[in-house]
Structures are given as C-alpha cells and as structure tokens.
C-alpha cells in the first residue's frame, strides 16, 4: 500500500521558499514532490499564505514509509531553522488504497483531497 505524505506550510513565505522546501524534501526522500498554493481569498500580507507539498511513497514495507516520514520531518526542521520567523508547518501521512496511485497525469502527486480539497 502506498502512503501520501503532505506538508502544509502556513505563514508568510518568500518567493523562493516553496521551491527551496521542495528541493529539500526531494533530496531527503528521493520521491517526486508537488506543491500548490491554497487559495484563501483576499489576504492582507505579501507572499504566499499557505502551500501544500505532497509526495506518494513506497508500495513497499512500513519501514520504508516510516523512514520517509522521518526524513520529511528532518528536512522540514532544517528548512525552518534557516528562517528568522519560520512559518507554521504540519506533516500528515495518509494510506492510499492499493488501486489508487495518487499520481496525476503529469507524474506529480495530487494534494490531499484532490485539486479542490488541499489544506481543508
């Protein structure tokens, strides 16, 4: 069974922050990651207010998934340490049914809840 790992980042982000975190996560896990900004309507701050980064990992053993989640936690912690005012982050894992691969046609992982439900 595959597992979807999602990282939600809430708060003020610089222009390069999402790309830097994507690279950090990809380097740490070796899995392809995708991101999307969550539409929160009119926001009175500059930069991105919330993004969701997602990867689907391992149809292998639980140990591989557990190791990937640990690597994600470490990568997010490293990324946050590099910021003066680090944004709030949340890491979630969700088992996927055997018939769902959680990968869109372009090869990226779909955010939790599909295109509309990310961050809910």
MODELLER restraints for C-alpha pairs under 7 A, 6 or more apart:
rsr = mdl.restraints
at = mdl.atoms
rsr.add(forms.Gaussian(group=physical.xy_distance, feature=features.Distance(at['CA:1:A'], at['CA:59:A']), mean=4.86, stdev=0.5))
rsr.add(forms.Gaussian(group=physical.xy_distance, feature=features.Distance(at['CA:1:A'], at['CA:95:A']), mean=6.93, stdev=0.5))
rsr.add(forms.Gaussian(group=physical.xy_distance, feature=features.Distance(at['CA:1:A'], at['CA:96:A']), mean=6.34, stdev=0.5))
rsr.add(forms.Gaussian(group=physical.xy_distance, feature=features.Distance(at['CA:1:A'], at['CA:97:A']), mean=6.38, stdev=0.5))
rsr.add(forms.Gaussian(group=physical.xy_distance, feature=features.Distance(at['CA:1:A'], at['CA:98:A']), mean=5.29, stdev=0.5))
rsr.add(forms.Gaussian(group=physical.xy_distance, feature=features.Distance(at['CA:2:A'], at['CA:56:A']), mean=6.57, stdev=0.5))
rsr.add(forms.Gaussian(group=physical.xy_distance, feature=features.Distance(at['CA:2:A'], at['CA:57:A']), mean=5.80, stdev=0.5))
rsr.add(forms.Gaussian(group=physical.xy_distance, feature=features.Distance(at['CA:2:A'], at['CA:58:A']), mean=5.28, stdev=0.5))
rsr.add(forms.Gaussian(group=physical.xy_distance, feature=features.Distance(at['CA:2:A'], at['CA:59:A']), mean=4.48, stdev=0.5))
rsr.add(forms.Gaussian(group=physical.xy_distance, feature=features.Distance(at['CA:2:A'], at['CA:95:A']), mean=6.10, stdev=0.5))
rsr.add(forms.Gaussian(group=physical.xy_distance, feature=features.Distance(at['CA:2:A'], at['CA:96:A']), mean=5.40, stdev=0.5))
rsr.add(forms.Gaussian(group=physical.xy_distance, feature=features.Distance(at['CA:3:A'], at['CA:56:A']), mean=5.61, stdev=0.5))
rsr.add(forms.Gaussian(group=physical.xy_distance, feature=features.Distance(at['CA:3:A'], at['CA:57:A']), mean=5.48, stdev=0.5))
rsr.add(forms.Gaussian(group=physical.xy_distance, feature=features.Distance(at['CA:3:A'], at['CA:58:A']), mean=6.68, stdev=0.5))
rsr.add(forms.Gaussian(group=physical.xy_distance, feature=features.Distance(at['CA:3:A'], at['CA:93:A']), mean=6.50, stdev=0.5))
rsr.add(forms.Gaussian(group=physical.xy_distance, feature=features.Distance(at['CA:3:A'], at['CA:94:A']), mean=5.48, stdev=0.5))
rsr.add(forms.Gaussian(group=physical.xy_distance, feature=features.Distance(at['CA:3:A'], at['CA:95:A']), mean=4.32, stdev=0.5))
rsr.add(forms.Gaussian(group=physical.xy_distance, feature=features.Distance(at['CA:3:A'], at['CA:96:A']), mean=5.46, stdev=0.5))
rsr.add(forms.Gaussian(group=physical.xy_distance, feature=features.Distance(at['CA:4:A'], at['CA:54:A']), mean=6.92, stdev=0.5))
rsr.add(forms.Gaussian(group=physical.xy_distance, feature=features.Distance(at['CA:4:A'], at['CA:55:A']), mean=5.77, stdev=0.5))
rsr.add(forms.Gaussian(group=physical.xy_distance, feature=features.Distance(at['CA:4:A'], at['CA:56:A']), mean=4.37, stdev=0.5))
rsr.add(forms.Gaussian(group=physical.xy_distance, feature=features.Distance(at['CA:4:A'], at['CA:57:A']), mean=6.39, stdev=0.5))
rsr.add(forms.Gaussian(group=physical.xy_distance, feature=features.Distance(at['CA:4:A'], at['CA:93:A']), mean=5.56, stdev=0.5))
rsr.add(forms.Gaussian(group=physical.xy_distance, feature=features.Distance(at['CA:4:A'], at['CA:94:A']), mean=5.07, stdev=0.5))
rsr.add(forms.Gaussian(group=physical.xy_distance, feature=features.Distance(at['CA:4:A'], at['CA:95:A']), mean=6.22, stdev=0.5))
rsr.add(forms.Gaussian(group=physical.xy_distance, feature=features.Distance(at['CA:4:A'], at['CA:96:A']), mean=6.74, stdev=0.5))
rsr.add(forms.Gaussian(group=physical.xy_distance, feature=features.Distance(at['CA:5:A'], at['CA:54:A']), mean=5.73, stdev=0.5))
rsr.add(forms.Gaussian(group=physical.xy_distance, feature=features.Distance(at['CA:5:A'], at['CA:55:A']), mean=5.43, stdev=0.5))
rsr.add(forms.Gaussian(group=physical.xy_distance, feature=features.Distance(at['CA:5:A'], at['CA:56:A']), mean=6.20, stdev=0.5))
rsr.add(forms.Gaussian(group=physical.xy_distance, feature=features.Distance(at['CA:5:A'], at['CA:92:A']), mean=5.71, stdev=0.5))
rsr.add(forms.Gaussian(group=physical.xy_distance, feature=features.Distance(at['CA:5:A'], at['CA:93:A']), mean=4.43, stdev=0.5))
rsr.add(forms.Gaussian(group=physical.xy_distance, feature=features.Distance(at['CA:5:A'], at['CA:94:A']), mean=6.48, stdev=0.5))
rsr.add(forms.Gaussian(group=physical.xy_distance, feature=features.Distance(at['CA:6:A'], at['CA:52:A']), mean=6.70, stdev=0.5))
rsr.add(forms.Gaussian(group=physical.xy_distance, feature=features.Distance(at['CA:6:A'], at['CA:53:A']), mean=5.56, stdev=0.5))
rsr.add(forms.Gaussian(group=physical.xy_distance, feature=features.Distance(at['CA:6:A'], at['CA:54:A']), mean=4.39, stdev=0.5))
rsr.add(forms.Gaussian(group=physical.xy_distance, feature=features.Distance(at['CA:6:A'], at['CA:55:A']), mean=6.58, stdev=0.5))
rsr.add(forms.Gaussian(group=physical.xy_distance, feature=features.Distance(at['CA:6:A'], at['CA:91:A']), mean=5.73, stdev=0.5))
rsr.add(forms.Gaussian(group=physical.xy_distance, feature=features.Distance(at['CA:6:A'], at['CA:92:A']), mean=5.23, stdev=0.5))
rsr.add(forms.Gaussian(group=physical.xy_distance, feature=features.Distance(at['CA:6:A'], at['CA:93:A']), mean=6.33, stdev=0.5))
rsr.add(forms.Gaussian(group=physical.xy_distance, feature=features.Distance(at['CA:7:A'], at['CA:52:A']), mean=5.73, stdev=0.5))
rsr.add(forms.Gaussian(group=physical.xy_distance, feature=features.Distance(at['CA:7:A'], at['CA:53:A']), mean=5.10, stdev=0.5))
rsr.add(forms.Gaussian(group=physical.xy_distance, feature=features.Distance(at['CA:7:A'], at['CA:54:A']), mean=6.44, stdev=0.5))
rsr.add(forms.Gaussian(group=physical.xy_distance, feature=features.Distance(at['CA:7:A'], at['CA:89:A']), mean=6.77, stdev=0.5))
rsr.add(forms.Gaussian(group=physical.xy_distance, feature=features.Distance(at['CA:7:A'], at['CA:90:A']), mean=5.59, stdev=0.5))
rsr.add(forms.Gaussian(group=physical.xy_distance, feature=features.Distance(at['CA:7:A'], at['CA:91:A']), mean=4.54, stdev=0.5))
rsr.add(forms.Gaussian(group=physical.xy_distance, feature=features.Distance(at['CA:7:A'], at['CA:92:A']), mean=6.49, stdev=0.5))
rsr.add(forms.Gaussian(group=physical.xy_distance, feature=features.Distance(at['CA:8:A'], at['CA:51:A']), mean=5.87, stdev=0.5))
rsr.add(forms.Gaussian(group=physical.xy_distance, feature=features.Distance(at['CA:8:A'], at['CA:52:A']), mean=4.52, stdev=0.5))
rsr.add(forms.Gaussian(group=physical.xy_distance, feature=features.Distance(at['CA:8:A'], at['CA:53:A']), mean=6.40, stdev=0.5))
rsr.add(forms.Gaussian(group=physical.xy_distance, feature=features.Distance(at['CA:8:A'], at['CA:89:A']), mean=5.49, stdev=0.5))
rsr.add(forms.Gaussian(group=physical.xy_distance, feature=features.Distance(at['CA:8:A'], at['CA:90:A']), mean=5.10, stdev=0.5))
rsr.add(forms.Gaussian(group=physical.xy_distance, feature=features.Distance(at['CA:8:A'], at['CA:91:A']), mean=6.50, stdev=0.5))
rsr.add(forms.Gaussian(group=physical.xy_distance, feature=features.Distance(at['CA:9:A'], at['CA:50:A']), mean=5.51, stdev=0.5))
rsr.add(forms.Gaussian(group=physical.xy_distance, feature=features.Distance(at['CA:9:A'], at['CA:51:A']), mean=5.37, stdev=0.5))
rsr.add(forms.Gaussian(group=physical.xy_distance, feature=features.Distance(at['CA:9:A'], at['CA:52:A']), mean=6.41, stdev=0.5))
rsr.add(forms.Gaussian(group=physical.xy_distance, feature=features.Distance(at['CA:9:A'], at['CA:87:A']), mean=6.43, stdev=0.5))
rsr.add(forms.Gaussian(group=physical.xy_distance, feature=features.Distance(at['CA:9:A'], at['CA:88:A']), mean=5.79, stdev=0.5))
rsr.add(forms.Gaussian(group=physical.xy_distance, feature=features.Distance(at['CA:9:A'], at['CA:89:A']), mean=4.53, stdev=0.5))
rsr.add(forms.Gaussian(group=physical.xy_distance, feature=features.Distance(at['CA:9:A'], at['CA:90:A']), mean=6.67, stdev=0.5))
rsr.add(forms.Gaussian(group=physical.xy_distance, feature=features.Distance(at['CA:10:A'], at['CA:49:A']), mean=5.74, stdev=0.5))
rsr.add(forms.Gaussian(group=physical.xy_distance, feature=features.Distance(at['CA:10:A'], at['CA:50:A']), mean=4.37, stdev=0.5))
rsr.add(forms.Gaussian(group=physical.xy_distance, feature=features.Distance(at['CA:10:A'], at['CA:51:A']), mean=6.75, stdev=0.5))
rsr.add(forms.Gaussian(group=physical.xy_distance, feature=features.Distance(at['CA:10:A'], at['CA:87:A']), mean=5.73, stdev=0.5))
rsr.add(forms.Gaussian(group=physical.xy_distance, feature=features.Distance(at['CA:10:A'], at['CA:88:A']), mean=5.17, stdev=0.5))
rsr.add(forms.Gaussian(group=physical.xy_distance, feature=features.Distance(at['CA:10:A'], at['CA:89:A']), mean=6.30, stdev=0.5))
rsr.add(forms.Gaussian(group=physical.xy_distance, feature=features.Distance(at['CA:11:A'], at['CA:49:A']), mean=4.93, stdev=0.5))
rsr.add(forms.Gaussian(group=physical.xy_distance, feature=features.Distance(at['CA:11:A'], at['CA:50:A']), mean=6.16, stdev=0.5))
rsr.add(forms.Gaussian(group=physical.xy_distance, feature=features.Distance(at['CA:11:A'], at['CA:87:A']), mean=4.80, stdev=0.5))
rsr.add(forms.Gaussian(group=physical.xy_distance, feature=features.Distance(at['CA:11:A'], at['CA:88:A']), mean=6.32, stdev=0.5))
rsr.add(forms.Gaussian(group=physical.xy_distance, feature=features.Distance(at['CA:12:A'], at['CA:47:A']), mean=5.81, stdev=0.5))
rsr.add(forms.Gaussian(group=physical.xy_distance, feature=features.Distance(at['CA:12:A'], at['CA:48:A']), mean=5.96, stdev=0.5))
rsr.add(forms.Gaussian(group=physical.xy_distance, feature=features.Distance(at['CA:12:A'], at['CA:49:A']), mean=5.42, stdev=0.5))
rsr.add(forms.Gaussian(group=physical.xy_distance, feature=features.Distance(at['CA:12:A'], at['CA:87:A']), mean=6.55, stdev=0.5))
rsr.add(forms.Gaussian(group=physical.xy_distance, feature=features.Distance(at['CA:13:A'], at['CA:47:A']), mean=5.39, stdev=0.5))
rsr.add(forms.Gaussian(group=physical.xy_distance, feature=features.Distance(at['CA:13:A'], at['CA:48:A']), mean=5.37, stdev=0.5))
rsr.add(forms.Gaussian(group=physical.xy_distance, feature=features.Distance(at['CA:13:A'], at['CA:49:A']), mean=6.85, stdev=0.5))
rsr.add(forms.Gaussian(group=physical.xy_distance, feature=features.Distance(at['CA:14:A'], at['CA:47:A']), mean=5.92, stdev=0.5))
rsr.add(forms.Gaussian(group=physical.xy_distance, feature=features.Distance(at['CA:15:A'], at['CA:47:A']), mean=6.74, stdev=0.5))
rsr.add(forms.Gaussian(group=physical.xy_distance, feature=features.Distance(at['CA:21:A'], at['CA:79:A']), mean=6.48, stdev=0.5))
rsr.add(forms.Gaussian(group=physical.xy_distance, feature=features.Distance(at['CA:22:A'], at['CA:33:A']), mean=6.44, stdev=0.5))
rsr.add(forms.Gaussian(group=physical.xy_distance, feature=features.Distance(at['CA:24:A'], at['CA:75:A']), mean=6.01, stdev=0.5))
rsr.add(forms.Gaussian(group=physical.xy_distance, feature=features.Distance(at['CA:25:A'], at['CA:72:A']), mean=6.13, stdev=0.5))
rsr.add(forms.Gaussian(group=physical.xy_distance, feature=features.Distance(at['CA:25:A'], at['CA:75:A']), mean=5.97, stdev=0.5))
rsr.add(forms.Gaussian(group=physical.xy_distance, feature=features.Distance(at['CA:26:A'], at['CA:32:A']), mean=6.04, stdev=0.5))
rsr.add(forms.Gaussian(group=physical.xy_distance, feature=features.Distance(at['CA:26:A'], at['CA:33:A']), mean=6.34, stdev=0.5))
rsr.add(forms.Gaussian(group=physical.xy_distance, feature=features.Distance(at['CA:28:A'], at['CA:71:A']), mean=5.82, stdev=0.5))
rsr.add(forms.Gaussian(group=physical.xy_distance, feature=features.Distance(at['CA:28:A'], at['CA:72:A']), mean=6.81, stdev=0.5))
rsr.add(forms.Gaussian(group=physical.xy_distance, feature=features.Distance(at['CA:28:A'], at['CA:75:A']), mean=6.42, stdev=0.5))
rsr.add(forms.Gaussian(group=physical.xy_distance, feature=features.Distance(at['CA:29:A'], at['CA:68:A']), mean=5.80, stdev=0.5))
rsr.add(forms.Gaussian(group=physical.xy_distance, feature=features.Distance(at['CA:29:A'], at['CA:71:A']), mean=6.28, stdev=0.5))
rsr.add(forms.Gaussian(group=physical.xy_distance, feature=features.Distance(at['CA:29:A'], at['CA:72:A']), mean=6.97, stdev=0.5))
rsr.add(forms.Gaussian(group=physical.xy_distance, feature=features.Distance(at['CA:31:A'], at['CA:55:A']), mean=6.56, stdev=0.5))
rsr.add(forms.Gaussian(group=physical.xy_distance, feature=features.Distance(at['CA:31:A'], at['CA:57:A']), mean=6.69, stdev=0.5))
rsr.add(forms.Gaussian(group=physical.xy_distance, feature=features.Distance(at['CA:32:A'], at['CA:55:A']), mean=6.08, stdev=0.5))
rsr.add(forms.Gaussian(group=physical.xy_distance, feature=features.Distance(at['CA:32:A'], at['CA:108:A']), mean=6.68, stdev=0.5))
rsr.add(forms.Gaussian(group=physical.xy_distance, feature=features.Distance(at['CA:33:A'], at['CA:53:A']), mean=6.50, stdev=0.5))
rsr.add(forms.Gaussian(group=physical.xy_distance, feature=features.Distance(at['CA:33:A'], at['CA:54:A']), mean=5.44, stdev=0.5))
rsr.add(forms.Gaussian(group=physical.xy_distance, feature=features.Distance(at['CA:33:A'], at['CA:55:A']), mean=4.72, stdev=0.5))
rsr.add(forms.Gaussian(group=physical.xy_distance, feature=features.Distance(at['CA:33:A'], at['CA:108:A']), mean=6.51, stdev=0.5))
rsr.add(forms.Gaussian(group=physical.xy_distance, feature=features.Distance(at['CA:33:A'], at['CA:109:A']), mean=6.43, stdev=0.5))
rsr.add(forms.Gaussian(group=physical.xy_distance, feature=features.Distance(at['CA:34:A'], at['CA:53:A']), mean=5.52, stdev=0.5))
rsr.add(forms.Gaussian(group=physical.xy_distance, feature=features.Distance(at['CA:34:A'], at['CA:54:A']), mean=5.44, stdev=0.5))
rsr.add(forms.Gaussian(group=physical.xy_distance, feature=features.Distance(at['CA:34:A'], at['CA:55:A']), mean=6.72, stdev=0.5))
rsr.add(forms.Gaussian(group=physical.xy_distance, feature=features.Distance(at['CA:34:A'], at['CA:108:A']), mean=5.59, stdev=0.5))
rsr.add(forms.Gaussian(group=physical.xy_distance, feature=features.Distance(at['CA:34:A'], at['CA:109:A']), mean=5.86, stdev=0.5))
rsr.add(forms.Gaussian(group=physical.xy_distance, feature=features.Distance(at['CA:35:A'], at['CA:51:A']), mean=6.69, stdev=0.5))
rsr.add(forms.Gaussian(group=physical.xy_distance, feature=features.Distance(at['CA:35:A'], at['CA:52:A']), mean=5.49, stdev=0.5))
rsr.add(forms.Gaussian(group=physical.xy_distance, feature=features.Distance(at['CA:35:A'], at['CA:53:A']), mean=4.28, stdev=0.5))
rsr.add(forms.Gaussian(group=physical.xy_distance, feature=features.Distance(at['CA:35:A'], at['CA:54:A']), mean=6.39, stdev=0.5))
rsr.add(forms.Gaussian(group=physical.xy_distance, feature=features.Distance(at['CA:36:A'], at['CA:51:A']), mean=5.58, stdev=0.5))
rsr.add(forms.Gaussian(group=physical.xy_distance, feature=features.Distance(at['CA:36:A'], at['CA:52:A']), mean=5.64, stdev=0.5))
rsr.add(forms.Gaussian(group=physical.xy_distance, feature=features.Distance(at['CA:36:A'], at['CA:53:A']), mean=6.82, stdev=0.5))
rsr.add(forms.Gaussian(group=physical.xy_distance, feature=features.Distance(at['CA:37:A'], at['CA:48:A']), mean=7.00, stdev=0.5))
rsr.add(forms.Gaussian(group=physical.xy_distance, feature=features.Distance(at['CA:37:A'], at['CA:50:A']), mean=5.88, stdev=0.5))
rsr.add(forms.Gaussian(group=physical.xy_distance, feature=features.Distance(at['CA:37:A'], at['CA:51:A']), mean=4.27, stdev=0.5))
rsr.add(forms.Gaussian(group=physical.xy_distance, feature=features.Distance(at['CA:37:A'], at['CA:52:A']), mean=6.49, stdev=0.5))
rsr.add(forms.Gaussian(group=physical.xy_distance, feature=features.Distance(at['CA:38:A'], at['CA:50:A']), mean=5.49, stdev=0.5))
rsr.add(forms.Gaussian(group=physical.xy_distance, feature=features.Distance(at['CA:38:A'], at['CA:51:A']), mean=5.54, stdev=0.5))
rsr.add(forms.Gaussian(group=physical.xy_distance, feature=features.Distance(at['CA:38:A'], at['CA:118:A']), mean=6.92, stdev=0.5))
rsr.add(forms.Gaussian(group=physical.xy_distance, feature=features.Distance(at['CA:38:A'], at['CA:119:A']), mean=6.68, stdev=0.5))
rsr.add(forms.Gaussian(group=physical.xy_distance, feature=features.Distance(at['CA:52:A'], at['CA:111:A']), mean=6.89, stdev=0.5))
rsr.add(forms.Gaussian(group=physical.xy_distance, feature=features.Distance(at['CA:52:A'], at['CA:118:A']), mean=6.88, stdev=0.5))
rsr.add(forms.Gaussian(group=physical.xy_distance, feature=features.Distance(at['CA:52:A'], at['CA:119:A']), mean=6.73, stdev=0.5))
rsr.add(forms.Gaussian(group=physical.xy_distance, feature=features.Distance(at['CA:54:A'], at['CA:109:A']), mean=5.91, stdev=0.5))
rsr.add(forms.Gaussian(group=physical.xy_distance, feature=features.Distance(at['CA:54:A'], at['CA:110:A']), mean=6.76, stdev=0.5))
rsr.add(forms.Gaussian(group=physical.xy_distance, feature=features.Distance(at['CA:54:A'], at['CA:111:A']), mean=5.66, stdev=0.5))
rsr.add(forms.Gaussian(group=physical.xy_distance, feature=features.Distance(at['CA:55:A'], at['CA:109:A']), mean=5.28, stdev=0.5))
rsr.add(forms.Gaussian(group=physical.xy_distance, feature=features.Distance(at['CA:56:A'], at['CA:102:A']), mean=6.59, stdev=0.5))
rsr.add(forms.Gaussian(group=physical.xy_distance, feature=features.Distance(at['CA:56:A'], at['CA:109:A']), mean=6.10, stdev=0.5))
rsr.add(forms.Gaussian(group=physical.xy_distance, feature=features.Distance(at['CA:57:A'], at['CA:65:A']), mean=6.59, stdev=0.5))
rsr.add(forms.Gaussian(group=physical.xy_distance, feature=features.Distance(at['CA:58:A'], at['CA:64:A']), mean=6.52, stdev=0.5))
rsr.add(forms.Gaussian(group=physical.xy_distance, feature=features.Distance(at['CA:58:A'], at['CA:65:A']), mean=6.01, stdev=0.5))
rsr.add(forms.Gaussian(group=physical.xy_distance, feature=features.Distance(at['CA:80:A'], at['CA:86:A']), mean=5.24, stdev=0.5))
rsr.add(forms.Gaussian(group=physical.xy_distance, feature=features.Distance(at['CA:102:A'], at['CA:109:A']), mean=5.78, stdev=0.5))
rsr.add(forms.Gaussian(group=physical.xy_distance, feature=features.Distance(at['CA:102:A'], at['CA:110:A']), mean=5.82, stdev=0.5))
rsr.add(forms.Gaussian(group=physical.xy_distance, feature=features.Distance(at['CA:103:A'], at['CA:109:A']), mean=4.46, stdev=0.5))
rsr.add(forms.Gaussian(group=physical.xy_distance, feature=features.Distance(at['CA:103:A'], at['CA:110:A']), mean=5.82, stdev=0.5))
rsr.add(forms.Gaussian(group=physical.xy_distance, feature=features.Distance(at['CA:104:A'], at['CA:110:A']), mean=6.09, stdev=0.5))
rsr.add(forms.Gaussian(group=physical.xy_distance, feature=features.Distance(at['CA:111:A'], at['CA:118:A']), mean=5.55, stdev=0.5))
rsr.add(forms.Gaussian(group=physical.xy_distance, feature=features.Distance(at['CA:112:A'], at['CA:118:A']), mean=5.17, stdev=0.5))
